[in-house]
Amino acid sequence: MSKMRFFQWEIFGFFFVFFLGALLHTVYEWSDGNLIVGALTPVNESIWEHLKMVFLPGVALLVLEVIFCKEIRIPVLILGKTLGIYIMFSAILGGFYLYTLFIHHVLIIDMLLMASAVAFGQLVSYFVSSRLEVGRSSAILSLSNACDARSCFLVYAFVPPRWEPFRASLSGCYGTQ
């Protein structure tokens, strides 16, 4: 597989992460508050819970690329995807708090912000995965960081801190309350 084919996978990944993430936004509500579903999907309208919209699809994309992108070494692919996901987190958090300094929360801006965050994360993933050579220790550290994020999503869905990023913008509730 050439770098061009891997780039095509990353373009596919943009649409995969964006649309699956958008779908995940409503799954908890559709499940009538199922706690298992809540462990994986956003449980309220807080900015923290919205990070789950890129995490789970990003990890699923990593699994698909490990299976189908054989010419990219697995350790560098894991590092690239993990960095891409954290870039998405940073862009969503930073972009949201920056724009809401000036105007009230607007759905279309949120959607554009998510699309921009996913695009930027996919670009970082592509450049890291296609241009670096790393060892297994980098992949282990990256997986450890991804597991840390997953653990935080799990715990904070049910026992969130009483901080602004965890408060649902519409209801004022925290977590599954």
C-alpha positions as a Markdown table, in Angstrom:
| # | Residue | x | y | z |
|---|---|---|---|---|
| 1 | Met | 0.0 | 0.0 | 0.0 |
| 2 | Ser | 1.3 | 3.4 | -0.9 |
| 3 | Lys | 1.2 | 6.6 | 1.2 |
| 4 | Met | -1.5 | 7.8 | -1.2 |
| 5 | Arg | -3.7 | 4.8 | -0.3 |
| 6 | Phe | -3.1 | 5.5 | 3.4 |
| 7 | Phe | -4.1 | 9.1 | 2.8 |
| 8 | Gln | -7.3 | 7.9 | 1.2 |
| 9 | Trp | -8.0 | 5.9 | 4.4 |
| 10 | Glu | -7.4 | 9.1 | 6.4 |
| 11 | Ile | -10.0 | 10.9 | 4.2 |
| 12 | Phe | -12.4 | 8.1 | 4.7 |
| 13 | Gly | -11.6 | 8.4 | 8.4 |
| 14 | Phe | -12.7 | 12.0 | 8.5 |
| 15 | Phe | -16.2 | 11.0 | 7.3 |
| 16 | Phe | -16.2 | 7.9 | 9.5 |
| 17 | Val | -15.3 | 9.8 | 12.7 |
| 18 | Phe | -17.5 | 12.8 | 11.9 |
| 19 | Phe | -20.7 | 10.9 | 11.0 |
| 20 | Leu | -20.4 | 8.1 | 13.5 |
| 21 | Gly | -19.6 | 10.7 | 16.2 |
| 22 | Ala | -22.7 | 12.7 | 15.2 |
| 23 | Leu | -24.8 | 9.5 | 15.4 |
| 24 | Leu | -23.3 | 8.7 | 18.8 |
| 25 | His | -24.6 | 12.0 | 20.1 |
| 26 | Thr | -28.1 | 10.7 | 20.2 |
| 27 | Val | -27.6 | 7.0 | 21.0 |
| 28 | Tyr | -27.8 | 7.4 | 24.8 |
| 29 | Glu | -31.2 | 9.2 | 24.6 |
| 30 | Trp | -32.4 | 6.5 | 22.1 |
| 31 | Ser | -31.4 | 3.8 | 24.5 |
| 32 | Asp | -33.6 | 5.3 | 27.2 |
| 33 | Gly | -30.7 | 6.0 | 29.5 |
| 34 | Asn | -29.0 | 2.6 | 29.3 |
| 35 | Leu | -25.9 | 2.8 | 31.5 |
| 36 | Ile | -23.8 | 0.5 | 29.3 |
| 37 | Val | -24.6 | 2.8 | 26.3 |
| 38 | Gly | -23.8 | 5.8 | 28.6 |
| 39 | Ala | -20.3 | 4.4 | 29.2 |
| 40 | Leu | -19.6 | 4.7 | 25.5 |
| 41 | Thr | -21.6 | 7.6 | 24.3 |
| 42 | Pro | -22.4 | 11.2 | 25.4 |
| 43 | Val | -24.9 | 11.2 | 28.2 |
| 44 | Asn | -25.6 | 14.9 | 28.3 |
| 45 | Glu | -24.8 | 18.2 | 26.5 |
| 46 | Ser | -21.6 | 19.0 | 28.4 |
| 47 | Ile | -18.5 | 19.8 | 26.4 |
| 48 | Trp | -16.7 | 16.9 | 28.2 |
| 49 | Glu | -19.3 | 14.4 | 27.0 |
| 50 | His | -18.9 | 15.7 | 23.4 |
| 51 | Leu | -15.3 | 14.5 | 23.4 |
| 52 | Lys | -16.7 | 10.9 | 23.3 |
| 53 | Met | -18.1 | 11.8 | 19.9 |
| 54 | Val | -14.6 | 11.6 | 18.4 |
| 55 | Phe | -13.0 | 9.1 | 20.8 |
| 56 | Leu | -14.9 | 5.9 | 20.1 |
| 57 | Pro | -15.0 | 6.5 | 16.3 |
| 58 | Gly | -11.3 | 7.4 | 16.4 |
| 59 | Val | -10.5 | 4.1 | 18.2 |
| 60 | Ala | -12.7 | 2.1 | 15.8 |
| 61 | Leu | -10.9 | 3.7 | 12.9 |
| 62 | Leu | -7.5 | 2.7 | 14.4 |
| 63 | Val | -8.7 | -0.9 | 14.5 |
| 64 | Leu | -9.8 | -0.8 | 10.9 |
| 65 | Glu | -6.5 | 0.8 | 9.8 |
| 66 | Val | -4.5 | -1.8 | 11.8 |
| 67 | Ile | -6.4 | -4.5 | 9.8 |
| 68 | Phe | -6.4 | -2.9 | 6.4 |
| 69 | Cys | -3.3 | -0.6 | 6.2 |
| 70 | Lys | -0.6 | -3.3 | 6.4 |
| 71 | Glu | 2.3 | -1.2 | 5.1 |
| 72 | Ile | 2.0 | 1.3 | 8.0 |
| 73 | Arg | 3.7 | -0.2 | 11.0 |
| 74 | Ile | 1.3 | -0.8 | 13.9 |
| 75 | Pro | 3.4 | 1.1 | 16.6 |
| 76 | Val | 3.5 | 4.3 | 14.5 |
| 77 | Leu | -0.2 | 3.9 | 13.5 |
| 78 | Ile | -1.1 | 3.7 | 17.1 |
| 79 | Leu | 0.9 | 6.7 | 18.0 |
| 80 | Gly | -0.5 | 8.7 | 15.0 |
| 81 | Lys | -4.1 | 7.9 | 15.8 |
| 82 | Thr | -3.7 | 8.6 | 19.5 |
| 83 | Leu | -2.1 | 11.9 | 18.8 |
| 84 | Gly | -4.9 | 12.6 | 16.2 |
| 85 | Ile | -7.6 | 11.9 | 18.8 |
| 86 | Tyr | -5.9 | 14.2 | 21.4 |
| 87 | Ile | -5.6 | 16.9 | 18.8 |
| 88 | Met | -9.4 | 16.5 | 18.2 |
| 89 | Phe | -10.0 | 16.8 | 21.9 |
| 90 | Ser | -7.8 | 20.0 | 22.1 |
| 91 | Ala | -9.4 | 21.6 | 19.0 |
| 92 | Ile | -13.0 | 20.9 | 20.3 |
| 93 | Leu | -12.3 | 22.2 | 23.8 |
| 94 | Gly | -10.2 | 25.2 | 22.7 |
| 95 | Gly | -12.5 | 26.1 | 19.8 |
| 96 | Phe | -15.6 | 25.9 | 21.9 |
| 97 | Tyr | -14.4 | 28.0 | 24.8 |
| 98 | Leu | -12.8 | 30.5 | 22.3 |
| 99 | Tyr | -16.0 | 31.1 | 20.3 |
| 100 | Thr | -18.3 | 31.1 | 23.3 |
| 101 | Leu | -16.3 | 34.0 | 24.7 |
| 102 | Phe | -17.8 | 36.1 | 21.9 |
| 103 | Ile | -21.2 | 34.6 | 21.0 |
| 104 | His | -23.7 | 32.2 | 22.5 |
| 105 | His | -23.6 | 28.5 | 21.8 |
| 106 | Val | -24.7 | 27.9 | 18.2 |
| 107 | Leu | -25.3 | 24.4 | 16.7 |
| 108 | Ile | -23.9 | 25.1 | 13.2 |
| 109 | Ile | -20.7 | 26.5 | 14.8 |
| 110 | Asp | -20.4 | 23.4 | 16.9 |
| 111 | Met | -20.8 | 21.2 | 13.9 |
| 112 | Leu | -18.1 | 23.2 | 12.0 |
| 113 | Leu | -15.9 | 23.0 | 15.0 |
| 114 | Met | -16.2 | 19.3 | 15.2 |
| 115 | Ala | -15.5 | 18.9 | 11.5 |
| 116 | Ser | -12.5 | 21.1 | 11.8 |
| 117 | Ala | -11.2 | 19.2 | 14.8 |
| 118 | Val | -11.6 | 15.9 | 13.0 |
| 119 | Ala | -9.9 | 17.2 | 9.9 |
| 120 | Phe | -7.0 | 18.5 | 11.9 |
| 121 | Gly | -6.7 | 15.3 | 13.9 |
| 122 | Gln | -6.8 | 13.2 | 10.8 |
| 123 | Leu | -4.0 | 15.3 | 9.2 |
| 124 | Val | -1.8 | 15.0 | 12.3 |
| 125 | Ser | -2.5 | 11.2 | 12.3 |
| 126 | Tyr | -1.5 | 11.0 | 8.6 |
| 127 | Phe | 1.7 | 13.0 | 9.0 |
| 128 | Val | 2.8 | 11.1 | 12.1 |
| 129 | Ser | 1.9 | 7.7 | 10.8 |
| 130 | Ser | 3.4 | 8.1 | 7.3 |
| 131 | Arg | 6.6 | 9.9 | 8.2 |
| 132 | Leu | 7.8 | 8.7 | 11.6 |
| 133 | Glu | 9.5 | 5.5 | 12.7 |
| 134 | Val | 8.8 | 4.6 | 16.3 |
| 135 | Gly | 9.3 | 1.6 | 18.5 |
| 136 | Arg | 6.9 | -0.5 | 20.5 |
| 137 | Ser | 7.4 | 1.5 | 23.6 |
| 138 | Ser | 5.8 | 4.6 | 21.9 |
| 139 | Ala | 2.8 | 2.4 | 21.0 |
| 140 | Ile | 2.5 | 1.1 | 24.5 |
| 141 | Leu | 2.6 | 4.6 | 25.9 |
| 142 | Ser | 0.0 | 5.8 | 23.4 |
| 143 | Leu | -2.3 | 2.9 | 24.2 |
| 144 | Ser | -1.9 | 3.7 | 27.9 |
| 145 | Asn | -2.9 | 7.3 | 27.3 |
| 146 | Ala | -6.0 | 6.1 | 25.3 |
| 147 | Cys | -6.9 | 3.8 | 28.1 |
| 148 | Asp | -6.6 | 6.7 | 30.5 |
| 149 | Ala | -9.0 | 8.7 | 28.4 |
| 150 | Arg | -11.4 | 5.8 | 28.2 |
| 151 | Ser | -11.3 | 5.4 | 32.0 |
| 152 | Cys | -12.0 | 9.1 | 32.5 |
| 153 | Phe | -14.9 | 8.9 | 30.1 |
| 154 | Leu | -16.3 | 5.9 | 32.0 |
| 155 | Val | -15.9 | 7.4 | 35.5 |
| 156 | Tyr | -17.0 | 10.9 | 34.7 |
| 157 | Ala | -20.2 | 9.8 | 32.9 |
| 158 | Phe | -21.4 | 8.5 | 36.3 |
| 159 | Val | -19.4 | 10.5 | 38.9 |
| 160 | Pro | -18.4 | 13.8 | 37.2 |
| 161 | Pro | -16.6 | 16.6 | 39.0 |
| 162 | Arg | -18.7 | 19.7 | 39.6 |
| 163 | Trp | -16.7 | 21.8 | 37.0 |
| 164 | Glu | -18.0 | 23.7 | 34.1 |
| 165 | Pro | -16.8 | 21.4 | 31.3 |
| 166 | Phe | -18.9 | 18.6 | 32.9 |
| 167 | Arg | -22.1 | 20.6 | 33.3 |
| 168 | Ala | -24.7 | 20.0 | 30.6 |
| 169 | Ser | -25.4 | 23.3 | 28.8 |
| 170 | Leu | -29.1 | 22.8 | 28.5 |
| 171 | Ser | -30.2 | 21.2 | 31.8 |
| 172 | Gly | -27.3 | 22.2 | 34.1 |
| 173 | Cys | -27.0 | 18.6 | 35.2 |
| 174 | Tyr | -23.8 | 16.7 | 35.6 |
| 175 | Gly | -23.2 | 13.2 | 34.1 |
| 176 | Thr | -26.2 | 10.9 | 34.0 |
| 177 | Gln | -28.3 | 12.8 | 36.6 |
